[in-house]
Structures are given as C-alpha cells and as structure tokens.
C-alpha cells in the first residue's frame, strides 16, 4: 500500500520511504495507461515479499565502566527494528592508559572482560554489527581520576556498586550534604563541590566553643576551616569520600555531582553536645540564635564523630534528630570504633538516624567496628588487618582527600584511613544519590531503599552468623541497587 509512481519503460524502482527494517512487506506492480483525462490500470502482477534491512542503531549502555574487580559491562539489547532487521553482534572494547585494549564480542546483553590489569580503570566503547556494517560507536562511563583504581570501596564485590548507580545519576548540584566534622582544608578535589562565599572563601560555619582548646578562635564564627592537624584532617577525608569531584585528578566521591556544606563541630579537644545541636539545626536551615541563617540547607547530614567513652543519647540531641527527621533531613551517623556495642556510642545511638558499621574488602566486619542492635547497616570503612585483595597501595584502607600538614594546614594530598567515620560517608553519598533521583524522598523511604537492597553478608562470615547482639546490620549498602529501587518505586 505504499503509493509510488514511476516513469515509462522503467523496469526497476527503489523505495526510500515507508519501510521499517525487519518488518515484512509485500509488493505488486501494474501498468497505467492514460489518454487525456482517462486513465486505466492494467492487471497487477503477483505479490512479491521482502524484509527490508539496514545498518544497526547504536546500543544503550546499562553499566559500562570496568575494573579487574568489577569486570562486567552490560547494555540494552536492540529490538528487531533497531538491529536493522538482521542478527547483530555487539563489540565491546575496554581500554586503559598504558594497557593493551581488550575486546569482547557477543550476541548477548553483557560482556565479562578477561585479563584486566588489577588497579587499572578501563573505559568501554561499544558498537553493534550486522551484515550491512556497524553502528556508531558509543562510549561508556569514563572515570579518569588517576587514583580511581585504588578506590576498591566503590565497585569491588563487597563495595557499594557506585558505577551501577552512576548510570542514573552522579548526584545533582541541587542536593547538599552537610559534613559536621573537624572542618575543611583547601583541596582541588573538593573545591569544585564546596559552597563558597562571594569572596571565594568556603561557605559554612564553626560551632566549636572557645573552651575546647587553643586554635579554635574566639568561639562560633563563619569560618569552617580546619586550623590544626589535631583531628588528622578528618573532615577533609570524610568530605572526599562523599563528593570528591570527578575532575581528572585524584579520586572521585560516591556522589561527585552534589554540593558539600562544611560545618565545624570538632575542635582540638573534641566538641560538646550543645555545639553539635547548634550545628545540626544550622546545617538543616533551622534558626540558631545569634547566627546568620544557613543559605544552603542540607538534605543529608553526615556525622562521622562519636564519644570515646560510653555515653547515652541526651534528650536535647534526641529532640533535634527527631525534628530533622520530621523536616525530611536524613542524618547518617558512625557506629563507633571500639569493637563494642554500638548502643553506647553517641551520637550514633540517637534516634532516628541511620547508624553505620564498617566492613573491609572481604565484606566482613572490620576488626574495630562497633556492632549489635545499634547498627542499622554497614559499608566499607577499611580494614588493614584483613586487606584481602584490595589494591596493595591502600593496605585495605579507604583512599580519599587529605592534607600533609603536621601542625597547620599544608599541601593537599591523598591517603588512606579506616573507621566507621569512613563507612558513614559512603551511606551519606548514597543517600544524596537517592535524593538526586527523587527530590521528595523522605528519610523513611531512604532507609527502606537501603535495607531492601543491601548486599548480603559473605557466606560463613562473622556478620552472616552473628546473633542479634553481635549484628553488623541488615547488610552492606548497595548504591546501584538502591537507586534503581527508588526509580521503580
């Protein structure tokens, strides 16, 4: 039924419209004679059938980036029309700097690359081929940060599966994660994602009261910088885990597209619950007497801090945690590093928060991590006593942004650390990704997504066999599965 008219004595024709690759068509022809205004159609020929074909279209990636620890990439299979009406072969090529490329061909929807070099981060290109030729080549996820290969916590078997999540979002700049910690130091991998004042200084606040020790200034002020090495540049390391920029230098964060709000609450001699309460309220955009209102309220707050001695949650902190929960602000806490019951570690024992224990490369509880009914979920925090097959340079620890100053801030560097302080920002980064794909998500919905998709404990591990009093939580946080859960629900 394709209308077409051809000239006299024409013995062949090429149809250029109205055909769909892979869809069978039937054709017939007839001669038409005309005499003035009178036309007459002759007898039609018998039907001829054919199936039009053409070049395939480019496929669409699901999860393209690969490493030796996470060697599988996948894509969506082409339909009959997209494949050009012919069988197709998918050709995926993995490349890494200074390494030979590796090719994988299949008719299926995924490739598992063999021979990937440990520690190298590979990008993948993909095209489809049929009897007519090749589709356009598409490039997969590219993470060019040179230390990405050391970040086993992102994509190893018991990592958080960040690349799966990144197929949907790397985090929205409309999402802010507050890091309530020891403050921040200048770092090129953090600067792009920090909120800044008009004069270029870091936007944030210092809630450390003067009595906490020298070097803490004259009390509360609008300078969130970390003045000394007393806390080992803790806030800088934590911030990088959450949102180090994916900018071709150093490392990349769990949510490299979100913004960081730096709030200082740990001084040279620690901090107080009163200062912490003020910091929590301000970070969430609530009024704090005598302090300018926060212009960049956080949807997620990370608390990688805790008492070194047993301390119950006080009523003031419990009240602010509940008020933030009611205001749809997600608070993530560290379970503590005492190899003891998490129930006694403040502020992780406050409710409602998500309290995070730490695992190592092997997926089992890190030797220092607190445990028990107070732990909600775990995430990679590093374990240098059981490094497993983690990149040798890391010693099983978590690589992130740091500073080389021994007393005052020095030069920006990268180094490893371990603790539930490193595990909590993994979950904070995942929470930021969830808010990025669903801005209206509530803390309860974030928790439902995390607990519904957590990676199960390794068979026979301590965490798999632990009683409730020795629990490591529901499992290991899985960013990729959690993001996809939220997108489907």
N, C-alpha and C positions, 0 to 999 in steps of 0.2 A: 504493500500500500504506500510505497514511497513515490511521490509524484516526481516524474522526470521526463523530459522531452529531449530527444536527440535529433540531429540533422539527417538529411537524406544520405543514403548509401553508407551510413555509419554502422560498422559491424561489431563494435565493442564500446563499452562505456565504463567509467569509473565513478562509483558512488562515493561522495565525500561528506555526506551528512545523513543524519537519521539512523545511523548504525550504532549498536552498542557491542563493544568487544565481549565475546563469549556468549552472546545471545543469538540463537539460530534465526536466520531469515530465509524466506522463500521468495524467489523472483520469477517473473514471466514477462514476455515482451509481445507486442503486437504492432503491426504497421498501421499507420493512419494516413489516409489519402484525403486531400482537400481540393475542392473545386469551387472557388469563390467562397461563399459563406457556408457551403455544405462540406461537412467532414464525415468520414466513415472509418470506423475501426475494424480492422480485419480480425482474423482468428488468432487468439492468443496461443502462444507456444505452451508446451507443458511446463510445469513448475520445476525450477532448479533451486536447490537448497544450498546454503553455505553458512559457516560460522565466522564472522569477522574477527580478526586478531590484530594486535598491535603491541607496541613496547609496554612493559610493565610500568606501573607507577612506583614512586619511592615508598618503601615501608615506613612505619612509625615505630620508634623505639619505646620500650617499656623501661628497661633498666640497663643502660649501655656501658657505663664505666666498669672496668675490671681490674683486679689485682690478683696475685697468686693466692691470696686468702679468700677472695670472692670472685672466682674466675668465670662466672656465667653471666651472659647478657641475653636479653630477650626483646622481642618485638611483636607487633600485631600482624598476624597472617593476612595477606592480601586476599580479597574476595575475587571471584571469577572475572569481574569487570576490571578491577584494579590490577590483576595479574596479566591483563591484555588478552584474556581468553585462552591462555596457554599455561602449561605447568611451569612453575618458576623454581629457581634455585636462589637461596639467599646467601650472599657472600659477605661475611663479617671479617674485618681486618683490625687486629689490635696492634697499636704502636706505642712505644715509649722512648723517651730520649736515650740515645746511645745503646739501644737494644734492637735486635732484629725484629721485624714485624712478623706476626703470626696470623695465618688465615684459617678461617673455619667456614666450610660450605655445608649447607643443609637445606632440606625442603621443609623442615620444621620451624618452630617459632622461637628457638633459642640455640645458643652455642655455648659450650663449655670449653674454654681455651686450655690447651695443654702446653706446658713448657714456659709459663710466665715466670719471670725472674722475681724472687722474693724482694720486697721493698720497693719495687718499681710500680708506678701508677700508669696504667695504659688507657689511652683513648681508643674508641672503636668507631670505625666507619662502616657503613652498611649500604649495599645495593641489591636489587633483585635482577635476575637474568632470566630471559626466556628465549625461544628460538629466533626472535627478531632482534635481540640485543639486550642492553642493560638500561635500568632506570637511572635517574640521577642518584648521586651518592649523598647520603645524609650522615652527619657527624653526631656521635653520641655525646653524652655528658663529658665535659672536659674540666678536670681539676688540675690546674697547672702549678699549684702551690708546691714548691720543691720538697717540703718535708711531709707532704701528704702520705707518702709511703710509710712513715713512722706512726701514723695515727690509726693503729690497729683497732682502737675502740669504735671507730666509725663503721667498719664494714666486715670485720672478721666474723667467724661463725657465731661467737657469743658477744659480738659488738652490737651496736644499736641499729644497724642496717640503714645508715643515713642515705646512701645513694638511691635506695628504693623510694625514700620519702622525697628526695630531690627531683624525682621525675615529675612531681606535682608542685612542689614549692621549695625554694631555698630560704623562705621567710620573707615576709612583707615589711617594708620600711614603715608601714603604719602600725607595726607591733613593737612595743617597747618592753624589754626585760630589765628590771632593776636588779643590780648586783649590790646588795648590802653587805659590805665587807671591810677590808682594810684600806680601801681607796685604790687609786689607779696611778700608773706611771705612763709616761709618753711611750707609745709603741706604734710603728707604722702599720701593723696588722690589726690594730684596734681603732686607731684614729678615724678611719672612714665610717665606722658604725657608732661612734660616740655622739651624743648630743653635745653641741658646742654653743657658747655664748657668742655675741656679735663680735667680740674682740678676739675670737679664736680659742679662748680658754675652754676647758672642759666644763660643761654644764653638769651640775649636781649639787650635793650638799654634804657637809661634815657635821655629824651629830655626836662627835666624841667630846665629852665634857673635859675641861681642863684638868681636874684631879687625876685623870688616868695616866698622867706622866708627861715628862718633858718631850717637846717635839710635837705636841698636839695643839699648839697655838693657844689662843685665848678663848677656847670654847667653841660653840657652834658657829659655823660660818659657811660661805658659799664656795669653798674650795675643797673638792673631793680628792685631791691628790694625796698620794701615799708619801709621807715625808721621810720615813726611815725604813731600814731593812728588818726591823724587829719582827714583823709578821711575814718575812721572807717573800715580800711582794705577792702575797696571797691573792689579793683582789685582781691583780693583773693576770695571774694564771687562770683563775676561775672565769674571768671575762672572756679570755681567748677560747676556752672550751665552748662557751655558749655561742659566741658570734665573732670570732676572728674573721676578717674579710677574706673572701675568695678573690685575691688580687695578684696572683702570680708571685707572691713572696711568702715565705714561711709556711704557716699551717692554715687550715680553714676550720671554722667553727661548725657546730651542729646546725645552727641556723644563721648562715653568713649574710642573710639579707635583712635581718632585723636590727633594731636600734638598741643601744645599751645606755642605761641610766645609772651613773655611778653615785652610790650613797655610802659615805664612810661612817661606820659604827664601831669599828675595832681600832683602838689606839695602841700605843706602845705597851700598855698594861692591860689590854683587853677592852672590855666595854661593860655597860650596865644595862639592865632590863629597861630602865627609863629611857636611855638613849635609843635602844632598839625599838621601843614602842613608837617613839617620835619618828624614827627613820622609816618604819613600816607605814605609818599614817601618811607621811610626806610623799613617799615613793608612790603610793596609791592615789595621790591627788587630794587627800583629805587635809583639812586645816590643822596646822600646828602653830600654837600661839608664838608670836614673835618671829615667825619665819615666813618669807615670801612663798606664796602658793606655787607648787610644782607645775610648770608649764608643759610637762611631758609625762603624764601619769602612766604608770606601768600596768600592763595586763597580767604580767608574770613577775614574781619576785623570787630571787634566789637567795637562800640563807645557808651559805657554807660555813657555818660557825656553830660553836657549842661550848658548854662548860666542860672543864677537865675533871670536875668532881661531880658527884651525884647532885642533881637539882631538879625539883619538881617544877612543872609549869605554873607560874604565878597567875593570879586572876586577871591582872592587867594585860599580860601578853595573850592569855587565852581570849580575852574580850576583843582585842584588836584583830586576832586571827579570825574570829567569827565575823567581825564586821567587814573584813576584807573579803571573806568568802561570800558574804551576802551581797557585796558590791561587785561580784564576778571577777575578783582578782585572785589568781592562783598563786599560792605560796608553796614553794618547794624547799624542804629542809634536808640537812645532812644528818644521818642517824648516829654519827659519832665513831671514834676510832679507838675505843677502849677494849675491844674484844669482850664485850659485856652486853648486858641487857640494854637495848635502846630506850626502854621506857624511862630510864633515869637521866637521859641526855637532853638538856634544854638547849635550844627551843624546839628540837625535833619531837619532843614529847607533848608539844602543844597540839590542840585540835581545833579546827580542821586544817591539816596540811597534808602534803604527800611527803612522807619521810623515806629517804633513800639510803639503802645499804650499798656496799661496794663489792664488786666481783673483779677477778683477774682475767687474764687471757683465756684460761681454761674454762671459764664460765662458772667456777665455784666461788664461794665466799672468800674475799680477801682476808688474810690472817688477822688483820686489825679490826675489821668491820664489826660494829655492834650488830646485834641480832635480836630475835624474839618478836613478840606480838607488836612491838612498836615500829617494826619495819614494814612498810607498805609494799615496796618494790625495790629492786636493785638495778644497778647499772655499772658499767666499767669504771672502776676507780683506781685500778692498777694494783699489782702485787709483785714486788721484786723478789719475794721468796719463792714464788711459783710462776716464773715468767712464761713457761710453756714455749710456744713457737713465736712469741712476739718478736718483732724486729730487734736484733741484738743491741742496737744503739739505745733502745728505750729501757732495757732491763726489765721490761714488763710494766713500766710506769706510763703515765698519761702525758703526752707531749703537748705543750702549749706555750703561750707567750709569757715572757718573764723579763727580769732586769738583772744586770750584773753588778749593781751597786752593793757594796759591803756595809755601808752606813747610810749614805744618802743616795738618791736615785742616780744610776749610771747609765749605761747604754742598753738599749733593748736587745734581748736575746730570746732564745727558745731553749727550753729544758723540760725534764720530766719531774713529775711529782705524783704522789699517790695518797689516797684518803677518800673518805666519804665526801670530803669537800670537792673532789673531782667528779664523783658519781652524781651528786645533786645537780650540777650544771648540765650534765647530759640530759637529765629529765626536764630541766628548765628549758633547754633548747628544743626538746621535742614538744613541750607544751606550747612554745612560741610558734612552731610549725603548725600545730593544730589550730591555734588562734588565727594564723595566717590564712588557712583554707576555710575556716568558719569563724568569722569575727564575733558572732553572737554566742559562741560556745561558753558554757558555764564550767566552773571548777568540778562539779559533779560529773559533767559529761566528759571532761578531760580524764578524770580518773576512770570512768567506765571504759573509755577507749584504751587507756594504758593497761588496765587489768584484763581486758578482753583479748588483747593481742600480744601479751608478754611472751617472750621466748621461754620455753620450758627449761628447767634445770637439766644439766647433763645427767644421764642415767648413772646411778651409783654414786653421785657426788654428795658432799655433805648437805648441800641445800636441798637435794632431791629426797633425802632420807630424814631430814631434820624434823623433830617434833615441833609443836606449836611454840614452845618456849625457846626453841633454837632456830626459829624460822628466819629465812632470808627474804621473806616477802613473796608475792604472787609469782615472780619470775624476773627475767631480765627485760628491761624496757626495750621495745622494738619500734623505732621511729617509722619505718616504712609501713609496717602493718597498721600502726595506729593512725597514720594519715589516711590510709586507704579505708580504714574503718569509719572515720569521720566523714569522708566523702560519700560513703554509701549509706550512712545513717542520719 
